[in-house]
């Protein structure tokens, strides 16, 4: 009987070990355990819907399999810097300090698509899209506006029956490019936010509770009446969450949409220098039709590829993404790269060295 028990325990241990391997959270371990992944990446949740489609479409067309772990922009930057993935992904550009610490040499920021952060909320019975000014958004996320029926919200939304209900702020708990975009915007439009909170992939939030990833924030808002949060447009639409129209720099209240994000990028695209590194912000962009919390999202790749085979596969994918891949962006609520910058991005991709030379 003891021998049977011992055999059962040994089988259980083997099963647990296999399960632990299959549930590994890092892209590199997933690649090594399957043996069938050509490229591995990790990072931003903001572009996950479009990246998932791209990787699936690209595998069908070319046979090249790309494994991507949506662990947040901060995680993506850490993994590419430590050489544990073939590419990272971020909605917040790497700082000069972060770039200097990357173990594999110079990192390029390759813009892929544009998206929008939206202010999403859960107010049962309120079916009208709320209008918010930059000042009011900042005051909500600083905890200065505590109730949904605050007079400042009421004056912006006449005729809307706002409830006498506490506002619960939901923010990201992880290092996040979505947070970088949102705080970059608030830092630009609100002197009070600039002096007390600032911008970054992680900040010290004055109020609220955290959710991991765009998925986590979307879920918290969806299940909590009175909640308000910021998520990428695609997540709000997929979860059927309401989102606010934001007053832009031109004084117009604009809801997030592909055309409104495209409008925000248009003026910036025309004025980019020829050899830009594409670490650019387009929040609070000029133009009557511009949605003010818009941003590029980037893939992070080493300029010198140590593995020529992987390097060629990565370059081929990047060229496909900024041409063929762009065509599917609007269907998932992302704006494709403006044609004015596609040529420059392809020229930047062409600088990637895939010779494998040290």
N, C-alpha and C positions, 0 to 999 in steps of 0.2 A: 504493500500500500504506500509506503514512504517513497519507493522508487517511482510509482505513478505520479505522486505529488511533485516530486523533483522534476520529472519530465514535463509536467504541466506548467510548472513555474518557469522552466527554461523556454518553453514555447511562448509563454506570455511575455517574457523579457525580450525575445526576438521580435514579437509583434509590436511591442511598445517602441523598440528601437527603430523599426521600420516606419511606424507612424510618426515618430519624432523627426525622422529624416524628411518625410514627405511634407511635414508642416513647417519646415525651415523658413524663416522670415526673410532671409537674404537672397538677393537675386543670384549671387555667385553659387551658393550652396544648391539652389534649385537647378541651376545649369549643370553642375557636376553630378547631381543625383540622377537627372534624366538622361544626360549624355546626348540630348537631341536639340539643344538650344544653341543657336548660332551667335546671338548677341544678348547681353543682359544689360538692363538699365533700371534705375530707381529714382524716385523723386516725387515731384508735384502731383497732388490729387486734382488740382484745378483743370489740367488738360486730359485727365484719365479717359473720359468718354471718347474723345477724338483719337487719342493714342491707341486705345483698345481697338478701335475700328481700323486704324491704319495698320497696326501690326497684324491683324487678322487678314486684311485685304492683301497686304504685302506678302504674307506667307502663302496665300493662295496663288498669287501671280508668279512668285519667284522661288518658293520653297524655302526661303530664309525665315527661320523662326526667331522671334524676338521676345524675350521674357522681361516683363516690366513689373516692378513692385511699387505701388503708390504709397509711399511712406512719408510724404511731405517734402517740401523743397529743402528744408534743413537737412533731412536725412539723405536726400539726393546729392547735395553738395558734399556732405561728409563722405559718402561712399565713392564718388568720383575722385575726390581728393586723396582717398586712401587706396585708390586703384583696385577696388573690389568689384567694380562694374565697368562695362565698356562705355557707358554714357550716363550722365546724370540729367535731371530735369528740374527746372526751377521757374517760378514766376517772379522771384525777386533776384535781381542780378547779384552775382558774387561781388563782394567788396575787394578792394585792392589787397587787403590783408589776407582774405580767404584765398585769393588767387596766388599769392606769394607762398602759401603753405601747401599748395597742391604738389603731390609727390611726383607726378609725371610730366612736369613742365608746363608750358603755357596752355591755358584752357580757352577755347573759343565759345562764345555765346551765339548759338544759331537760332534766330527767331523762327518759330514754326507757324503759329496762328495767333490771333488776338481774341481775348475774351473779356468778360465784364464781371466785376463783383456787384452783386445786388444786395440791397437791404431787404431781407425777407422777414415776414412776421406771421403770427398766428392769432388772428382776431375773429373768432366765430361771430357771424352776423354782420361783419363789415365786408361788403363785397366790392367796394370801390377801392381802386388803387390809391394809396395815400400819396400825398405830395410832401416832400421833405426838402428843407434847405440845408446847405452844408453846416450851418451853425447848429441847427436842430439835431442833425445826425451826430455831430460831435458831442452835444450836450446829453443825448441819449446814452452814448457809449462811455461817457464820463460819469454817468449816474446823476447828472444834474436835472434831468427830466425823468421823474420816477413813475408817473401815472400816464396811462394812455389818453385820458381826458384833459391833460395839461392844456392851458389856454394857448400855448404856442403851437401845439399840434392842431388845436381847434381852429385857430385863425387861418392856418394853411389849408384846412379841409372843411370849409363851411358846408353845412348840410349833412355831414357824416356823423352818425351817432357813435362817438367814441366812448368806450366803456370806462367806468371808474374802476380800473384794474391796474395792479402793479405791472410795471415793465420788467421782464426778466431778460437781461442781456446774455446772449450766448456767443462765445468767441472760440477761437482755436486754442487747443491746449498744446499743440505740437509746433515745431518750427515750420513756418508756412509761408509760401509765396503769396497765397491768397491774403494772408494777414499783411504781408509786405505791401501789396497793392492798396489795400484798404487804409493802412496807416500812412502810407505815402500820400494818399489823397487827403486824409484828415490833417496831416502835418502841413500840407500846402495851403489848405483853406481855413484852418482854425489856429489862430495864434495861441489860444489857451491849450489846445492839444499839443502844439509844437513845444511849448515851454514845459509841459508837465508829463507828457507820455512819449512823444516822438514817433519815429518810424523804425520798422525792422521786421524781420521774419518772426521774431518773438519780442513782445513788449510786456511791461508790467501793467496789466489791465486794472483800471480803477474799480470796476465792478464786474459782476457776472460770473457765469460758470463756463467751463471749457468742454469742447467736444473735439475728438480726434478726427482730423481730415474733414474735407467738405461733406463727406458722408455723415460724420458724427454731428456736425453742426446742423445739417439739414434734418437729421433724425430728431435732435433735441427740439428744434423749432416746431417740427411737424406734430410732435406728441405733447407739446406744452402750450396750452392757451395763455396768451399774454407775452409769449417769447418773441424776441427779435434777434436776428443774427445776420451775418454776411456770408454769402456763399457764391460760387461761380454760377453764372446764369443757367448753364445746362442742368445743374443739380436742382435749382429752384423749379425749373420747368418739369424735370423728370418726376419730382416729388409733388407737383401741382401746388406749390407754395406761392402765395401772393408776394409781389415785390413792389417797392415804391418807385415813383418817378422822382428824380433828383434835379434840383435847380442847377443848371450848368453855368459856366462862366459868362455866357451871353444872356443869362437871366431867364432861360426857358426851362420848364419842367419836362424832362425827357426820361422815358422809360428805356431800360436796357433792351437792345435788339441788335441783330447783326448789322443793319444799316447804320445805327447810331454808334456802334463801336468802330465801324469802317470810317465814319465821319471824323471820329476822334483821332484816328491814325493818319488821315489824309494830309492834313497840314504839316504834321511832323515829318512824314515820309518825303515830302518835296524839299525839305530843308536839311536833310541829313548830309553830312560831309561824305566824300567818296570813300574814305577808308575808316568809317566808323566801326567801333567794336560792338555796336548794337545794344549796349547796356543803357537803354534810354527809357525814360518815363513819359507816358502820355496822359497821366491823370490831369484833370481840370483843363482839358484841351479847349482851345477856342472853337467857335462855330456854333451856330444856333441849333444844329441837329446833333451835336456831339453828346454822347453819354459820358459823364465826367469821371466814372470810376472804371476806366478801361485800361488794358495793358497787353503788351506782348507776353508770350511765354516762350521759354528757351530750352533747347537741348544743350547740354554742356559736354563738350568733347575735347580731348587732347589734340593739340595741333600736330604733335608727333606721335604716330601710332606705333607701338612696339611690335605688334603682330600684323604683318602685311596682309594676311588672309582676312582677319577680322577687320582690319582697317579698310580694306576695299569694300567689304560688305557694309560697313557703317557709312562710308562715303556714298555708295550706291543708294542706300536707303535715304540718306539726307537729301540727295538730289531728287529722288522720287517724291519725298514728302513735300518739298517746296514747289513741286510742279503738279504731279498727278494727285497727291494727297490733298492739296488745297481745295480741290473741287468738291470734296465731301464735307468740308468744314461747316458751311451754312446749315446743312441738314441737322447738325448737332449743336446749333446755337453758338458757333464760333465764327469769327470773321477771318477770311483768308488774308494772307499777306498782301498789302497793296502792290500792284504791279510795278510801281515806282521803285520798290526795294528788292524785288525778287532777283534781278540781275546782280545786285550787290551782294545778296546773300549767297548766290551760287558762286560768285567770285571768292567769297570768304571760304566756302566749302572747298574750293579748288586749292586753297593754301594748305590743306591737311596733308601731311607727309605720310604716305603709306609704305614707304620703302623699308621700314623696320630698322633703319640705321640708327645707331646710338648717338 
